[in-house]
């Protein structure tokens, strides 16, 4: 499970960084806000499940 989740997160990180294009700052912003959005969705899902 750990290996699968690591591979999935690496793939998502690669996708988000590529959305930023050639700018390092823009890529970092996409990565930061992308994972923040995924975390927020996980938080909402956990709250509804509890």
N, C-alpha and C positions, 0 to 999 in steps of 0.2 A: 504494500500500500504506500509506503514511504517513497519507494522508487517511482511509482506511478505518479504520485502527487508532485514530486520534484521535477519529473519530465514535463508534466502539464504546466507547472508554473514557469519553467524555463521557456516553453513554447509560447506562453502568453506574454512573458517578458520580451521575447524576441519580436513578437508581433507589435507590441506597444512601442518598442524602441524604433522599429522600422517605420511606424507611422510618423515619427518625428522628422524623418528625412535626414539630411546631412548635418543639421544643427544639433550639437550636443545638448544645449539647454532645452530645446524643444523636445528632444527625445526623453530627457530626464523628466520633464513635465508630464508627458504622456504616460511614462512609466509610473510616476508617483500618483497621478490622478486615476489612472486605470486600476491600480491595485487598491486605491482607496475606495473606488466604486465597487469593486468586487467584494471588499471587506464589508462595506455598508449593506450590500445585498445579503451577505452571509449573516450579518447581525439581524436584519429584518426577518430572515428565514428562521433563525434560532428563536427569536422572540415569539413568532407566530406558532412555533412548534411547542413552546413551553406552556 
